[in-house]
Amino acid sequence: RSAEAIFRTLRRKKYESYKVTCSYLEIYNEELCDLLAERGTATKLEIMNSRTGTFCRGLSEKDVTNSEDVLKLMVQAEQSRRIGET
């Protein structure tokens, strides 16, 4: 529902152009994992601080144009998650 609300808001006339991207970061056993990265392209991820805020260096971003795109990426990311006992 959140993605639907974002795109509904962006369809308003006052937003002439926009770009929406999605990332999906997993932190498991103190390791960072990009759940949207292509298989076999493991990039070292680092949490960084800058003047504009905190970000994850190396985290992939996927362009999305609607809430269905967001849902597809979430399903893809869920399949990449590492699940184990804590």
N, CA and C atoms as an extended XYZ file, in Angstrom:
258
Properties=species:S:1:pos:R:3:atomname:S:1:resname:S:1:resid:I:1 pbc="F F F"
N         0.810       -1.202        0.000 N   ARG     1
C         0.000        0.000        0.000 CA  ARG     1
C         0.850        1.261        0.000 C   ARG     1
N         2.005        1.189        0.619 N   SER     2
C         2.875        2.378        0.652 CA  SER     2
C         3.342        2.752       -0.744 C   SER     2
N         3.740        1.755       -1.528 N   ALA     3
C         4.190        2.029       -2.896 CA  ALA     3
C         3.052        2.624       -3.716 C   ALA     3
N         1.845        2.107       -3.544 N   GLU     4
C         0.697        2.655       -4.261 CA  GLU     4
C         0.492        4.119       -3.895 C   GLU     4
N         0.634        4.450       -2.621 N   ALA     5
C         0.453        5.832       -2.173 CA  ALA     5
C         1.535        6.745       -2.755 C   ALA     5
N         2.748        6.257       -2.838 N   ILE     6
C         3.837        7.061       -3.416 CA  ILE     6
C         3.533        7.394       -4.868 C   ILE     6
N         3.194        6.388       -5.651 N   PHE     7
C         2.938        6.631       -7.081 CA  PHE     7
C         1.650        7.410       -7.306 C   PHE     7
N         0.667        7.242       -6.446 N   ARG     8
C        -0.559        8.042       -6.544 CA  ARG     8
C        -0.232        9.518       -6.317 C   ARG     8
N         0.606        9.787       -5.342 N   THR     9
C         1.020       11.168       -5.062 CA  THR     9
C         1.813       11.747       -6.225 C   THR     9
N         2.709       10.947       -6.799 N   LEU    10
C         3.548       11.435       -7.895 CA  LEU    10
C         2.766       11.692       -9.183 C   LEU    10
N         1.584       11.135       -9.308 N   ARG    11
C         0.757       11.386      -10.499 CA  ARG    11
C         0.105       12.766      -10.469 C   ARG    11
N         0.190       13.458       -9.341 N   ARG    12
C        -0.391       14.799       -9.252 CA  ARG    12
C         0.318       15.749      -10.214 C   ARG    12
N        -0.384       16.751      -10.681 N   LYS    13
C         0.147       17.666      -11.682 CA  LYS    13
C         1.390       18.421      -11.229 C   LYS    13
N         1.538       18.648       -9.925 N   LYS    14
C         2.683       19.439       -9.469 CA  LYS    14
C         4.006       18.682       -9.616 C   LYS    14
N         3.954       17.366       -9.842 N   TYR    15
C         5.167       16.583      -10.063 CA  TYR    15
C         5.313       16.340      -11.557 C   TYR    15
N         6.043       17.230      -12.223 N   GLU    16
C         6.192       17.122      -13.669 CA  GLU    16
C         7.094       15.970      -14.064 C   GLU    16
N         8.153       15.768      -13.310 N   SER    17
C         9.033       14.636      -13.590 CA  SER    17
C         9.571       14.101      -12.266 C   SER    17
N         9.854       12.830      -12.257 N   TYR    18
C        10.369       12.187      -11.049 CA  TYR    18
C        11.046       10.879      -11.433 C   TYR    18
N        11.859       10.397      -10.532 N   LYS    19
C        12.513        9.101      -10.703 CA  LYS    19
C        12.438        8.393       -9.358 C   LYS    19
N        11.963        7.147       -9.381 N   VAL    20
C        11.854        6.359       -8.161 CA  VAL    20
C        12.745        5.138       -8.318 C   VAL    20
N        13.569        4.887       -7.310 N   THR    21
C        14.423        3.702       -7.316 CA  THR    21
C        14.197        2.913       -6.027 C   THR    21
N        14.503        1.628       -6.094 N   CYS    22
C        14.378        0.756       -4.926 CA  CYS    22
C        15.702        0.046       -4.674 C   CYS    22
N        15.980       -0.145       -3.409 N   SER    23
C        17.099       -0.962       -2.951 CA  SER    23
C        16.566       -1.868       -1.859 C   SER    23
N        17.274       -2.965       -1.606 N   TYR    24
C        16.837       -3.884       -0.557 CA  TYR    24
C        18.087       -4.419        0.125 C   TYR    24
N        18.296       -3.995        1.355 N   LEU    25
C        19.494       -4.339        2.115 CA  LEU    25
C        19.130       -5.288        3.245 C   LEU    25
N        19.894       -6.361        3.366 N   GLU    26
C        19.734       -7.289        4.486 CA  GLU    26
C        20.969       -7.178        5.374 C   GLU    26
N        20.734       -7.121        6.670 N   ILE    27
C        21.828       -7.185        7.641 CA  ILE    27
C        21.611       -8.476        8.410 C   ILE    27
N        22.525       -9.415        8.234 N   TYR    28
C        22.399      -10.732        8.846 CA  TYR    28
C        23.743      -11.109        9.446 C   TYR    28
N        23.757      -11.403       10.735 N   ASN    29
C        25.013      -11.721       11.436 CA  ASN    29
C        26.083      -10.660       11.183 C   ASN    29
N        25.662       -9.412       11.257 N   GLU    30
C        26.538       -8.252       11.078 CA  GLU    30
C        27.155       -8.156        9.683 C   GLU    30
N        26.613       -8.883        8.706 N   GLU    31
C        27.051       -8.788        7.318 CA  GLU    31
C        25.975       -8.090        6.503 C   GLU    31
N        26.405       -7.234        5.582 N   LEU    32
C        25.488       -6.514        4.698 CA  LEU    32
C        25.351       -7.300        3.399 C   LEU    32
N        24.118       -7.422        2.915 N   CYS    33
C        23.873       -8.154        1.678 CA  CYS    33
C        22.869       -7.387        0.819 C   CYS    33
N        23.222       -7.175       -0.437 N   ASP    34
C        22.355       -6.509       -1.412 CA  ASP    34
C        21.432       -7.565       -2.012 C   ASP    34
N        20.174       -7.558       -1.631 N   LEU    35
C        19.243       -8.586       -2.074 CA  LEU    35
C        18.741       -8.386       -3.500 C   LEU    35
N        19.083       -7.273       -4.133 N   LEU    36
C        18.682       -7.045       -5.529 CA  LEU    36
C        19.860       -7.142       -6.495 C   LEU    36
N        21.034       -7.447       -5.990 N   ALA    37
C        22.214       -7.573       -6.853 CA  ALA    37
C        22.085       -8.824       -7.712 C   ALA    37
N        22.637       -8.747       -8.906 N   GLU    38
C        22.654       -9.918       -9.782 CA  GLU    38
C        23.488      -11.007       -9.123 C   GLU    38
N        23.063      -12.241       -9.262 N   ARG    39
C        23.796      -13.357       -8.661 CA  ARG    39
C        25.231      -13.386       -9.180 C   ARG    39
N        26.161      -13.609       -8.270 N   GLY    40
C        27.565      -13.698       -8.649 CA  GLY    40
C        28.269      -12.353       -8.746 C   GLY    40
N        27.591      -11.275       -8.389 N   THR    41
C        28.216       -9.947       -8.447 CA  THR    41
C        28.290       -9.343       -7.059 C   THR    41
N        28.874      -10.078       -6.152 N   ALA    42
C        28.962       -9.610       -4.762 CA  ALA    42
C        29.909       -8.421       -4.668 C   ALA    42
N        29.372       -7.288       -4.288 N   THR    43
C        30.137       -6.072       -4.077 CA  THR    43
C        30.226       -5.826       -2.587 C   THR    43
N        31.387       -5.397       -2.124 N   LYS    44
C        31.527       -5.084       -0.704 CA  LYS    44
C        30.674       -3.864       -0.391 C   LYS    44
N        29.783       -4.010        0.560 N   LEU    45
C        28.895       -2.922        0.960 CA  LEU    45
C        29.429       -2.283        2.234 C   LEU    45
N        29.282       -0.968        2.314 N   GLU    46
C        29.714       -0.233        3.500 CA  GLU    46
C        28.678        0.826        3.854 C   GLU    46
N        28.364        0.923        5.139 N   ILE    47
C        27.496        1.997        5.625 CA  ILE    47
C        28.376        3.233        5.793 C   ILE    47
N        27.964        4.324        5.172 N   MET    48
C        28.755        5.550        5.172 CA  MET    48
C        27.896        6.719        5.662 C   MET    48
N        28.562        7.715        6.210 N   ASN    49
C        27.909        8.962        6.608 CA  ASN    49
C        28.455       10.090        5.746 C   ASN    49
N        27.574       10.956        5.307 N   SER    50
C        27.991       12.122        4.530 CA  SER    50
C        27.246       13.342        5.045 C   SER    50
N        27.509       14.479        4.447 N   ARG    51
C        26.799       15.705        4.850 CA  ARG    51
C        25.296       15.602        4.613 C   ARG    51
N        24.909       14.797        3.614 N   THR    52
C        23.488       14.685        3.279 CA  THR    52
C        22.786       13.534        3.993 C   THR    52
N        23.530       12.703        4.717 N   GLY    53
C        22.892       11.621        5.466 CA  GLY    53
C        23.679       10.327        5.391 C   GLY    53
N        23.072        9.273        5.887 N   THR    54
C        23.677        7.950        5.908 CA  THR    54
C        23.238        7.181        4.667 C   THR    54
N        24.167        6.425        4.081 N   PHE    55
C        23.851        5.631        2.904 CA  PHE    55
C        24.714        4.380        2.889 C   PHE    55
N        24.385        3.450        2.017 N   CYS    56
C        25.142        2.218        1.882 CA  CYS    56
C        25.881        2.248        0.544 C   CYS    56
N        27.201        2.367        0.625 N   ARG    57
C        28.019        2.413       -0.595 CA  ARG    57
C        28.033        1.025       -1.234 C   ARG    57
N        27.758        0.969       -2.539 N   GLY    58
C        27.771       -0.283       -3.283 CA  GLY    58
C        26.413       -0.941       -3.416 C   GLY    58
N        25.391       -0.406       -2.743 N   LEU    59
C        24.054       -0.991       -2.799 CA  LEU    59
C        23.405       -0.664       -4.142 C   LEU    59
N        22.870       -1.677       -4.801 N   SER    60
C        22.261       -1.450       -6.116 CA  SER    60
C        20.932       -0.719       -5.974 C   SER    60
N        20.573        0.004       -7.017 N   GLU    61
C        19.294        0.707       -7.097 CA  GLU    61
C        18.615        0.300       -8.391 C   GLU    61
N        17.366       -0.077       -8.300 N   LYS    62
C        16.583       -0.486       -9.470 CA  LYS    62
C        15.502        0.555       -9.720 C   LYS    62
N        15.383        0.996      -10.971 N   ASP    63
C        14.329        1.934      -11.338 CA  ASP    63
C        12.976        1.230      -11.295 C   ASP    63
N        11.980        1.917      -10.765 N   VAL    64
C        10.605        1.399      -10.744 CA  VAL    64
C         9.675        2.491      -11.258 C   VAL    64
N         8.609        2.071      -11.917 N   THR    65
C         7.671        3.042      -12.480 CA  THR    65
C         6.273        2.910      -11.900 C   THR    65
N         6.036        1.853      -11.114 N   ASN    66
C         4.720        1.656      -10.514 CA  ASN    66
C         4.830        0.705       -9.325 C   ASN    66
N         3.739        0.546       -8.613 N   SER    67
C         3.755       -0.294       -7.412 CA  SER    67
C         3.966       -1.769       -7.747 C   SER    67
N         3.564       -2.187       -8.929 N   GLU    68
C         3.779       -3.578       -9.336 CA  GLU    68
C         5.275       -3.869       -9.481 C   GLU    68
N         6.038       -2.908      -10.007 N   ASP    69
C         7.495       -3.067      -10.104 CA  ASP    69
C         8.105       -3.249       -8.715 C   ASP    69
N         7.616       -2.476       -7.760 N   VAL    70
C         8.119       -2.567       -6.388 CA  VAL    70
C         7.829       -3.949       -5.822 C   VAL    70
N         6.621       -4.441       -6.019 N   LEU    71
C         6.244       -5.752       -5.503 CA  LEU    71
C         7.103       -6.853       -6.124 C   LEU    71
N         7.362       -6.768       -7.412 N   LYS    72
C         8.209       -7.774       -8.074 CA  LYS    72
C         9.610       -7.785       -7.474 C   LYS    72
N        10.156       -6.604       -7.199 N   LEU    73
C        11.482       -6.538       -6.588 CA  LEU    73
C        11.471       -7.099       -5.170 C   LEU    73
N        10.401       -6.871       -4.441 N   MET    74
C        10.302       -7.414       -3.089 CA  MET    74
C        10.260       -8.942       -3.109 C   MET    74
N         9.533       -9.511       -4.064 N   VAL    75
C         9.473      -10.968       -4.202 CA  VAL    75
C        10.860      -11.508       -4.559 C   VAL    75
N        11.537      -10.843       -5.492 N   GLN    76
C        12.886      -11.244       -5.885 CA  GLN    76
C        13.834      -11.198       -4.688 C   GLN    76
N        13.757      -10.138       -3.921 N   ALA    77
C        14.640       -9.972       -2.767 CA  ALA    77
C        14.356      -11.025       -1.698 C   ALA    77
N        13.103      -11.335       -1.478 N   GLU    78
C        12.744      -12.340       -0.472 CA  GLU    78
C        13.368      -13.690       -0.799 C   GLU    78
N        13.501      -14.003       -2.086 N   GLN    79
C        14.098      -15.270       -2.498 CA  GLN    79
C        15.599      -15.293       -2.249 C   GLN    79
N        16.208      -14.135       -2.102 N   SER    80
C        17.648      -14.036       -1.870 CA  SER    80
C        18.018      -13.963       -0.401 C   SER    80
N        17.041      -13.817        0.462 N   ARG    81
C        17.324      -13.671        1.892 CA  ARG    81
C        17.957      -14.920        2.473 C   ARG    81
N        18.812      -14.686        3.480 N   ARG    82
C        19.394      -15.800        4.225 CA  ARG    82
C        18.567      -15.961        5.492 C   ARG    82
N        18.071      -17.147        5.700 N   ILE    83
C        17.227      -17.398        6.859 CA  ILE    83
C        17.885      -18.472        7.710 C   ILE    83
N        18.014      -18.177        8.984 N   GLY    84
C        18.622      -19.145        9.900 CA  GLY    84
C        18.194      -18.861       11.316 C   GLY    84
N        18.643      -19.699       12.217 N   GLU    85
C        18.310      -19.514       13.615 CA  GLU    85
C        19.142      -18.376       14.183 C   GLU    85
N        18.537      -17.600       15.071 N   THR    86
C        19.274      -16.520       15.717 CA  THR    86
C        19.499      -16.831       17.171 C   THR    86
